[in-house]
Amino acid sequence: MGGLFSKSKKVSRVTEQDRAVLQMKSQRDKVKQYQKQIARKLETERRIAKELVAAGKKDRALLILRKKRLAEQLLSKTDGQLETIETLIQDVEFAQVEAKVFDVLKEGNEALKKVNDSMNIDEIEKIMDETKEAAEKQEEIQRLISGESFSDTDMEAIEKEFNDLVGERDGEQNRETEIPQNIKEDEPAPELPEVPTDEPVQKDVAVKENKKQKIAIEAS
């Protein structure tokens, strides 16, 4: 019973390449730590050599400087080792990426092949023919129901007439929106006659007639 309820063990996806990269990164970190130790040692030995020179102890100062020189050479070697390790890590990681890309391409190619294999050319052609026949039959049914009996020539003539009407409409719209060529933009607008400020002539005539009548009455 215990076996039925026990959890299945997960399959480890860690590859040999992953382990190799992990080991190289661990070694890289160790080299970096060692470089820090050497750097601190160089600072200490330089300080001691400086103190010995100040104290006039030449032999001991030279001994410390020789040890310091050896440490510098060792530090230079570790720089080369560190560069080699970094290069290997990058190469392995890039190779892993390439391998994954290859696997994806391979799976995609197999999937595409299966899809193409499932599609029969003869069946596709048969379906297309049946679809075309069904469309033609449906068109014929619609013509019978609507009472239309236009041939291909009739349909072409109708289409041509429609296009002609569209062309005429567009031409009329263009003429309506077209600016006359004989009018220049810089040409001044024509002057309008001034509005007269004098009173109408009829009023003056009426005044004169009234004066004449008044004079005639006084003379009589």
C-alpha positions as CSV (number, residue, x, y, z in Angstrom):
1,M,0.0,0.0,0.0
2,G,2.8,2.3,0.8
3,G,4.0,2.1,-2.8
4,L,0.7,3.3,-4.1
5,F,0.8,6.6,-2.0
6,S,4.5,7.2,-2.4
7,K,5.5,10.1,-4.6
8,S,7.2,9.3,-7.8
9,K,10.8,10.4,-8.0
10,K,11.4,13.4,-10.2
11,V,13.8,12.8,-13.0
12,S,16.9,15.0,-12.7
13,R,17.4,17.3,-15.6
14,V,21.0,18.1,-14.6
15,T,23.3,17.1,-17.4
16,E,27.0,16.4,-17.4
17,Q,27.6,19.7,-19.0
18,D,25.7,21.4,-16.2
19,R,28.0,19.7,-13.6
20,A,31.1,20.7,-15.6
21,V,30.0,24.3,-15.7
22,L,29.2,24.3,-12.0
23,Q,32.7,22.9,-11.2
24,M,34.4,25.4,-13.4
25,K,32.5,28.3,-11.7
26,S,33.4,27.0,-8.3
27,Q,37.1,26.8,-9.4
28,R,36.9,30.3,-10.8
29,D,35.6,31.7,-7.5
30,K,38.5,29.9,-5.6
31,V,41.0,31.5,-7.9
32,K,39.5,34.9,-7.3
33,Q,39.7,34.4,-3.6
34,Y,43.3,33.3,-3.9
35,Q,44.1,36.5,-5.9
36,K,42.6,38.6,-3.1
37,Q,44.9,36.9,-0.6
38,I,48.0,37.5,-2.8
39,A,47.0,41.2,-3.2
40,R,46.7,41.7,0.5
41,K,50.1,39.9,1.0
42,L,51.8,42.2,-1.6
43,E,50.6,45.3,0.3
44,T,51.9,43.9,3.6
45,E,55.3,42.9,2.1
46,R,55.7,46.3,0.5
47,R,54.9,48.1,3.8
48,I,57.4,45.9,5.6
49,A,60.1,46.4,3.0
50,K,59.6,50.2,3.3
51,E,60.0,50.0,7.0
52,L,63.2,48.0,6.7
53,V,64.7,50.4,4.2
54,A,63.9,53.2,6.7
55,A,65.6,51.3,9.4
56,G,68.7,50.7,7.3
57,K,68.2,46.9,7.1
58,K,69.0,46.5,3.4
59,D,69.4,42.7,3.4
60,R,66.1,42.0,5.0
61,A,64.4,44.6,2.8
62,L,65.8,42.9,-0.3
63,L,64.6,39.5,1.0
64,I,61.1,40.8,1.4
65,L,61.1,42.4,-2.0
66,R,62.2,39.1,-3.6
67,K,59.3,37.3,-1.9
68,K,57.0,40.1,-3.1
69,R,58.3,39.6,-6.7
70,L,57.5,35.9,-6.6
71,A,54.0,36.7,-5.3
72,E,53.5,39.1,-8.2
73,Q,54.5,36.4,-10.7
74,L,52.1,34.0,-9.1
75,L,49.3,36.6,-9.3
76,S,50.0,37.0,-13.0
77,K,49.7,33.2,-13.5
78,T,46.4,33.2,-11.7
79,D,45.2,35.9,-14.1
80,G,45.9,33.6,-17.0
81,Q,44.2,30.7,-15.3
82,L,41.1,32.8,-14.5
83,E,40.8,33.9,-18.2
84,T,41.0,30.3,-19.3
85,I,38.3,29.2,-16.9
86,E,36.0,32.0,-18.0
87,T,36.5,31.2,-21.6
88,L,35.7,27.5,-21.0
89,I,32.5,28.4,-19.1
90,Q,31.3,30.7,-21.9
91,D,32.1,28.0,-24.5
92,V,30.2,25.3,-22.7
93,E,27.2,27.5,-21.9
94,F,27.0,28.6,-25.6
95,A,27.2,25.0,-26.7
96,Q,24.3,24.2,-24.4
97,V,22.3,27.0,-26.0
98,E,23.1,25.7,-29.5
99,A,22.1,22.2,-28.4
100,K,18.7,23.4,-27.2
101,V,18.1,25.4,-30.4
102,F,18.9,22.3,-32.4
103,D,16.5,20.2,-30.3
104,V,13.7,22.8,-30.8
105,L,14.4,22.9,-34.6
106,K,14.3,19.1,-34.7
107,E,11.0,18.9,-32.9
108,G,9.5,21.6,-35.0
109,N,10.6,19.9,-38.2
110,E,9.1,16.6,-37.0
111,A,5.8,18.3,-36.1
112,L,5.7,20.0,-39.5
113,K,6.4,16.7,-41.2
114,K,3.6,15.0,-39.4
115,V,1.2,17.7,-40.3
116,N,2.2,17.5,-44.0
117,D,1.9,13.7,-43.9
118,S,-1.7,14.0,-42.5
119,M,-2.7,16.2,-45.5
120,N,-3.3,14.2,-48.7
121,I,-3.0,16.2,-51.9
122,D,-5.7,14.2,-53.6
123,E,-8.1,14.8,-50.7
124,I,-7.3,18.5,-50.7
125,E,-8.0,18.8,-54.5
126,K,-11.2,16.9,-54.0
127,I,-12.4,19.2,-51.2
128,M,-11.5,22.3,-53.3
129,D,-13.5,20.9,-56.3
130,E,-16.5,20.1,-54.1
131,T,-16.3,23.6,-52.6
132,K,-16.3,25.2,-56.0
133,E,-19.2,23.0,-57.2
134,A,-21.2,23.9,-54.1
135,A,-20.6,27.6,-54.6
136,E,-21.6,27.4,-58.2
137,K,-24.8,25.5,-57.3
138,Q,-25.6,28.0,-54.6
139,E,-25.2,30.9,-57.1
140,E,-27.5,29.1,-59.6
141,I,-30.1,28.6,-56.9
142,Q,-30.0,32.3,-56.0
143,R,-30.5,33.2,-59.7
144,L,-33.5,30.9,-60.0
145,I,-35.1,32.3,-56.8
146,S,-34.6,35.9,-57.8
147,G,-35.6,35.3,-61.4
148,E,-32.3,36.6,-62.7
149,S,-30.8,34.9,-65.8
150,F,-27.8,37.0,-66.5
151,S,-24.9,35.5,-68.5
152,D,-21.2,36.2,-67.9
153,T,-21.4,38.8,-70.7
154,D,-24.3,40.5,-69.0
155,M,-22.5,40.7,-65.7
156,E,-19.5,42.2,-67.4
157,A,-21.6,44.8,-69.1
158,I,-23.3,45.7,-65.8
159,E,-20.0,46.0,-64.1
160,K,-18.7,48.2,-66.8
161,E,-21.7,50.5,-66.7
162,F,-21.3,50.8,-62.9
163,N,-17.7,51.7,-63.3
164,D,-18.6,54.4,-65.9
165,L,-21.1,55.9,-63.5
166,V,-18.6,56.0,-60.7
167,G,-16.1,57.7,-63.1
168,E,-18.7,60.3,-64.1
169,R,-19.6,61.0,-60.4
170,D,-15.9,61.5,-59.5
171,G,-15.4,63.8,-62.5
172,E,-18.4,66.0,-61.5
173,Q,-17.1,66.2,-57.9
174,N,-13.7,67.3,-59.2
175,R,-15.2,70.0,-61.4
176,E,-17.2,71.4,-58.5
177,T,-14.2,71.7,-56.3
178,E,-11.9,72.9,-59.0
179,I,-10.7,76.6,-58.6
180,P,-11.1,78.7,-61.9
181,Q,-7.7,79.2,-63.5
182,N,-8.4,82.8,-64.7
183,I,-8.6,84.0,-61.0
184,K,-5.3,84.8,-59.5
185,E,-4.8,84.7,-55.7
186,D,-2.8,88.0,-55.7
187,E,-5.4,89.9,-57.9
188,P,-7.3,92.5,-55.7
189,A,-11.0,92.3,-55.3
190,P,-13.1,94.6,-57.5
191,E,-14.2,97.9,-55.9
192,L,-17.9,98.3,-55.1
193,P,-19.7,101.7,-55.6
194,E,-20.0,103.9,-52.6
195,V,-23.4,104.1,-50.9
196,P,-24.9,107.5,-51.6
197,T,-25.3,109.8,-48.5
198,D,-27.7,112.3,-50.1
199,E,-31.5,112.1,-49.8
200,P,-33.4,110.8,-52.7
201,V,-34.2,113.2,-55.6
202,Q,-37.9,112.7,-55.4
203,K,-37.9,114.3,-52.0
204,D,-36.1,117.4,-53.4
205,V,-38.6,117.7,-56.2
206,A,-41.5,117.5,-53.8
207,V,-40.1,120.3,-51.7
208,K,-39.6,122.5,-54.8
209,E,-43.2,121.9,-55.8
210,N,-44.5,122.9,-52.4
211,K,-42.6,126.1,-52.6
212,K,-44.0,126.9,-56.0
213,Q,-47.5,126.3,-54.8
214,K,-47.0,128.5,-51.8
215,I,-45.6,131.4,-53.9
216,A,-48.5,131.1,-56.3
217,I,-51.0,131.4,-53.5
218,E,-49.4,134.4,-52.0
219,A,-49.3,136.1,-55.5
220,S,-53.0,135.6,-55.9
